[in-house]
């Protein structure tokens, strides 16, 4: 068995390029006692990966030069030296951008087969879905009749946030790029409205879509988008800071112009890192799985074929080219 793995070749300055990665080929690793050899079937691409390609301090250790790019995968057990795992079982892993990898059994989560497509455990039933679930419910604390705004509304996290807001009895307003994405958010996902930031009238259009102001902002973009939302926030509203993708490749981060709104409206602002709720993942999986089974939660994937496409996929994701959850099919 031959392994292919993408390693970090250099830290990006500004926008990520394919030159920042190096594809390495070698024999598949052999599991040691207590380890499991996994053949990866699906690779998740996520915005947080840009932050890992940096020497800047973050909430977890970044990827060093020469290391395999970080990322979650769904795979199949090929060989096991842990009695808790058998060949053929499907597992959720953190093995990163490679075809094969070894991990200790404690680092793997077994996945049930037949309940949902395996790729869903990297999306609506995985980290993005749980980020939406805990970020909205625990930090946003939406109440029936309130207005919830979510940026990157057609993406893996944002699409789930808006649907959960509707289930909670709220008015859900999305922000997305382009008519096709906005139509999908409203007509397929059931949001009440979606504003196209590419149309050039973000604040005006957002104000029209939120006649009673904004009570919860689930922020995935930051920059000018956050500035526009801040102008419409209600007193004692909440902002869930999940992502700031507009700044991830910027050499000079955007400076907020309406920060004063936080003071004037006594807004509660809190960062969202899904690992803070790891002890409650089962709760989220049960709830999200229930919504999916009843048709209240809809989901879309963008799929690239082959590990060679991973760098291109991440760059496209950071530019907003994906439609739904971005995945790479490895096998």
JOLIN-V91509 format. One line per field, one symbol per residue. psi: psi as a letter, one per 20 degrees, with the letter a starting at -180 (. if undefined). burial: 1 if it has 16 or more other C-alpha atoms within 10 Angstrom, else 0. A space follows every 50 residues. Layout:
psi = ???
burial = ???
This chain:
psi = ppqppprohqpqocqqrhiiqpppprqqqpqrpjrpppophppppqhhhh hilqiqpairprprpiqppqqqqpappgppkoiiqqphqpqprkiamrhq qqqqhijqpqpqqhhqqhhhiidhjbggghggghgghhghmqqpirpppp rlhiagghhhghhhgghikrppprproqgggggggghgijqhqppohiij lggghhghimhjaphpoooigachghgghhijqrpkrqponhqlhiihjp hoqpopikhhhgggjlppppqoohhikhijhhgggggghghghijioqqq qppqpqhhigghggghghjkiqnappqpoh.
burial = 00011111111100010001111000010010001111111111111111 11110000000111100111111111111111001000011111111111 11111001011000000111111111111111111110111100011111 11111111111111110101111111100011111100111111111000 01100110110011111111111111111111111011111111110110 00000000001100101100010100100010011001101100001111 1111001101101110110101111111110
